Amino acid sequence: MAVAILQDDWKKVLAEVVGTFFFFFIGIGSIAAASAAGGLGLVIVALGHGVALSIAISALGHISGGHFNPAVTISLLVTRKIGPVLALLYIIGQIVGGVLASLAVATVLPQETWQAFKLGTPSLSGINFTQGIILEAILTFFLIIAVFGTVIDPRANRIGGFGIGLTVFIDILMGGPFSGAVMNPARAIAPAIVSGTWNSDQIIYWIGPIIGGVIAALLYATFFLPKGDEPVVEVPSVTDRTIEPPFSEPGLLKD
């Protein structure tokens, strides 16, 4: 059976490649910058990843949805927000974008610099295999809740990707020292491919994020997203204009 892929779908996949490249290039590069920052190193890494993701989603989210993460794509797949063929293409595109970003970082930085941190290939520190899976699952749970709450839910205020990027920022502040707070299988495998750094921890960054993401997606879709025949609570847009009644009243229902 032939599967037709529309031209617009290829544009979406290309947006995933470009967005992931931007996200990973800045995020991985921030690790090199953090090495010279002493105690502020973790904050710089968290900012690098969080702000880069925010901008990438804001710039390209209207084209592809701004996944840039196989865990996000799989979470949307299980809740039927994306088809299986396009989801597979997205994941391939995300890994390709990640590999290109890792190659770019390895090209622009001295070899001894990027080898010192293995291009940001994650590994566990101070916790065991099971704890690593649980931690990555919880952190990704928060991330996918942010995705659904700020992008998927029709009631959400549209704040670009900054709600999602801020979630990545705080997740890294908490989990970075222990698991790297990757929350993204492509972010784990892409630098490993380029740097040749393989360890038994790699599978953690697939199992944990996918489990956590799927649980969050099913929870939000089942209990929080409005159904087709349910009234939707109107959430006023963020504006500097004076909002007159009745639009300022909480709980206003759409007609």
N, C-alpha and C positions, 0 to 999 in steps of 0.2 A: 504494500500500500504506500503510495507516494505521499509525502508530507510537504505541503506548499508553505514556503516561508515568504511573507510579504516584504516588500522593499522597506516599509516603515519598521518592520521588525529588525532588519539589519542595521538601521539607524539607531535603534534602541540598544542593540548589542554593542555597536561602536561607542555609544555614549557610556556604556558600562566599562568598556576598555579604557577610555580616556579618563573617566571619573576615578576609576580605581588607580590608574597611573598617577594622577594628581594626589590622591589621598595617600598612597603608599610612598611616593617619592618624598613628600614633605614629612610624613610620619617617620619613615626610616631615617631620613636625613636629620631629623630633630634628635635622634639618639646620638649621632655623632656630635652635634652641637652641645648636647647635655653633658658630655664627658668633661667639658671645660667649665661647667657651671657649678660644680661642687654640690652643695645641698639643694640647689634649685633644679638639679637634673631631672628628677621625676616630674616636676611641674612643667618643665619645658617639653618633655616627651608627651605628657598628657595634653598640653596645649597644641603641640604640633599635630597630633592625631585628631583631636577634637575639632579644632578650628578648620583644618584642611577638609575633614569630612563635611563639616557644616557648609563650607563654600562649594564643595563639589556637588552636594545635594541641591543647594540653591541654584547653581548654574545649570545642572543637567537633569535635575529631578523631573522637570516637566517633559522631558523627552523619554526617559527610560523608567522613571520612578526613583532613580538614584539608589539602587540597592548596594552595589560595590562590596558585596559580602554574600557568599553562598548561604550562610545561615539565614540571612534576610530573605533571599530568594526561595529557599526551601520552606521557610515559615509562611510565605505568601502562597506557595504552591499548595501546601496542605489545607489552606483556607480558601483555595480556588480563586485567588486574586491574580494568578498568572497561569498560563498553560504549561504543560510538561515540556514540550519541545522548546518553547522560548526560555523556560527556566534553565534547561540544560545549556542552551546557547549563552545565557547570561553567566552561568557558572564558569563555562570555558572562557568567556570574555574577561571575567574578573581575574581568573588565574593568569591569562595572557597579559592583562594590564599590570598585574602585580609583578610578573617576571620582568616585563619591560622596565618597570620602575626600579626594581632591584638592580638590573643591568645598568640603568642610568646612574644610580647612586655609586655603583662600583666603578663606573667610568669617570665620574667627576671627582671622586675622593681618592686620595692615595691608598694603595692597596693595604698598607699596614694599618691605616685608620679603619677601613670597613672590616678588615679581618679581625680586628680587636673585638668587635661586637657582632661578628658573623652576619652582617647586614640585618641585624635585628631578628634573627631566627630565634623564636622563643623557646624557653625551657623552664622547668620548675625550679624553685629555690625555696627550701625550707618546708615544703609540703610533699606529700606522697602522691602517687598516681590517682587514687580515688579522690583525694581532696582536690587535686587539680581539675578533675572532671566536674566535680560539684561546684567549685568556684567559677569556672568558665561558664557552666550552665546558668548559675545565678546571675552573673554579670550580663550574659546575653539575654536572659529573661528580661532584665531591666531595659536593655537596648531595644528589644522587639516591642515591649510595652510602649516605649517612646515612639517607635515607628508607627504603631497603630494609633496611638493617642494624638500624634501631631500631624500625621499624613493620611492615614487610611480612613479614620473616623470622619464622616462628613460634617460633624459638629465642631471640629477642631479649628482653632485660630490658625491661620496659615503664617507660620513664622520661618518659612524656608527650612533649612536643615539644622537650625541652631539648637532646637530641642534635642535632636538626635546627637549632634556633636557634643553638646554639654553632657549628655549621658555617657558618651565615650570618655570625656574628660574626667568625670568623677569616678567612673569605673576604673580607669588606669591609676588614679590617685590611691584607690583602695587595693586593687588586685595586682598592680604592676610589679611590686617587689616579690610577689609570690609565684604568679603564673605568667606575668607579662600582660595580663588582662587583654588578651588578643581578641576574643569574641568573633573571630573571623577566620575560617579555615584557609582562605586564600592568603591572608596576611601571614599565616604560619608556613604554608608550603612554598610560596613564591621565593622568599629569601633563602630558604633551604635549598631549592633547586639551583639558584645562582651561586651560592656560597659553597655548596657541596656539604652542608652541615646537616647530618641526619642523626636523629636520636630517637629513643623509644617514647619520648614525650610527644612526638608529632601527632599521634593519633588522638591525644587528649583534645587538641584544638579542632578536631572534627566532631568527636563524640559530644563533648560538653556544649559547644555553641549550638549544635543542631538540636540536641535534647532541650536545652533551655529555650531556644527560639521557638520550637514547635509548641511547647507547653504554653508559652506566653501568647502565641498567635491563636491557639485554640481557645484559651481562656478569654481573651479579649473578644474574639469573634463570636463566641457562644454567649457570653454574659453581658458584654458592654456595647457591642455594635448594635445600632437600631435595626430591627427587622423591617422588611418591606412595607408592612402595614402598620408600623408604629409611628406615632408622631415624633418628630425630631426637635429636641430642645434647641432653640436658637441661641447661638453664642455670638455676641456682638464682635465685630472685627476690631482689631487694635487700631485706634485712630486718635488724632489730636483734636477732632471736632467735638463740640458739645453734643451729647446724645440726649435727645428729648424723649420723654415718655411717649408711648409705652415701651420703646425699644430698650430703655435702661432697666426695665423690670426683669428680674431673674425668672427663669422658667417659662419665658415666652415661647409659644409653640408656633412652628411654621404652619401656614395655611395649606 
